[in-house]
């Protein structure tokens, strides 16, 4: 199954540089359809023509971001080395409300470039 996800310029560049190998999202209906082996095409929000495809290698589902970041190093998802699970979870509030987090749960999408 092919999937499209938008990334900030910084996150997109981290994927290009292989510095980011995990994408963190709420586990909404779209993400619940993901399976290992699926292709994701990431789109650079700063330049919609700029894309990169990756293959899903693993999915990790948890109830809350803080729990997820206790199992998945925040640095794999693009945060600076040494970022605490709590700080990474708080940073995710920029993208998702606490209500969304509680309603859907969260997912770490591990990937490799195609």
C-alpha positions as CSV (number, residue, x, y, z in Angstrom):
1,X,0.0,0.0,0.0
2,X,1.3,3.5,-0.9
3,X,1.0,6.3,1.6
4,X,1.8,10.0,1.5
5,X,3.0,12.0,4.5
6,X,4.1,15.6,4.7
7,X,7.3,16.5,6.7
8,X,8.7,19.9,7.7
9,X,11.8,20.9,5.8
10,X,14.1,20.0,8.7
11,X,12.6,16.5,9.2
12,X,12.7,15.9,5.4
13,X,16.4,16.8,5.3
14,X,17.0,14.5,8.2
15,X,15.4,11.6,6.3
16,X,17.6,12.5,3.2
17,X,20.7,12.4,5.5
18,X,19.6,9.1,7.1
19,X,19.6,10.9,10.5
20,X,15.9,10.2,11.0
21,X,14.7,6.6,10.7
22,X,11.5,6.8,12.6
23,X,8.4,8.9,12.1
24,X,6.1,9.5,15.1
25,X,2.4,10.1,14.6
26,X,-0.9,9.7,16.4
27,X,-2.3,6.3,15.5
28,X,-5.4,7.6,13.6
29,X,-7.4,5.7,11.0
30,X,-4.8,6.4,8.3
31,X,-1.9,5.2,10.3
32,X,-3.8,2.1,11.4
33,X,-3.8,0.9,7.8
34,X,0.0,0.9,7.7
35,X,1.8,-2.5,7.5
36,X,5.4,-3.6,7.4
37,X,6.5,-3.5,3.8
38,X,4.3,-0.6,2.8
39,X,5.9,2.3,0.9
40,X,5.6,5.9,2.3
41,X,6.3,8.9,0.2
42,X,7.4,11.8,2.3
43,X,6.8,15.2,0.9
44,X,8.8,18.3,1.9
45,X,6.3,20.9,3.1
46,X,8.6,23.7,1.9
47,X,8.8,22.3,-1.6
48,X,6.0,19.9,-2.6
49,X,7.9,18.7,-5.6
50,X,10.6,17.3,-3.3
51,X,9.8,13.8,-2.2
52,X,11.5,10.6,-0.9
53,X,10.1,7.1,-0.6
54,X,10.8,4.8,2.3
55,X,9.7,1.3,3.2
56,X,8.1,0.5,6.6
57,X,10.2,-2.0,8.5
58,X,8.5,-1.9,11.9
59,X,5.5,-0.4,13.7
60,X,5.4,0.2,17.5
61,X,2.1,1.3,19.0
62,X,1.6,2.8,22.4
63,X,-1.0,4.7,24.4
64,X,1.0,7.9,25.0
65,X,4.0,9.7,23.4
66,X,5.9,9.6,26.7
67,X,5.6,5.8,26.8
68,X,6.6,5.5,23.2
69,X,9.7,7.7,23.7
70,X,10.7,5.4,26.6
71,X,10.9,2.6,24.1
72,X,12.1,4.5,21.0
73,X,15.1,6.8,21.3
74,X,13.9,10.4,20.4
75,X,17.1,10.8,18.4
76,X,15.9,8.2,15.9
77,X,12.9,10.5,15.2
78,X,15.1,13.6,14.7
79,X,15.4,15.0,18.1
80,X,18.9,15.9,19.4
81,X,20.8,13.2,21.2
82,X,20.0,13.2,24.9
83,X,16.4,14.5,24.5
84,X,14.4,13.0,27.3
85,X,11.2,11.0,26.6
86,X,9.2,13.7,28.5
87,X,10.7,16.6,26.5
88,X,10.1,14.7,23.2
89,X,6.5,14.0,24.3
90,X,5.9,17.6,25.2
91,X,7.3,18.7,21.8
92,X,4.7,16.5,20.0
93,X,2.0,18.8,21.4
94,X,3.0,21.2,18.7
95,X,1.5,18.7,16.2
96,X,-1.2,16.9,18.2
97,X,-3.5,17.8,21.0
98,X,-3.6,15.7,24.2
99,X,-7.1,14.7,23.2
100,X,-5.9,13.3,19.9
101,X,-3.1,11.4,21.7
102,X,-5.6,9.9,24.1
103,X,-8.2,9.1,21.5
104,X,-6.0,7.4,18.9
105,X,-2.9,6.3,20.8
106,X,0.5,6.8,19.1
107,X,2.7,5.0,16.6
108,X,6.4,4.9,15.8
109,X,6.9,4.1,12.1
110,X,10.4,2.7,11.5
111,X,11.6,2.9,7.9
112,X,14.4,2.5,5.5
113,X,15.0,4.5,2.3
114,X,14.0,2.7,-0.8
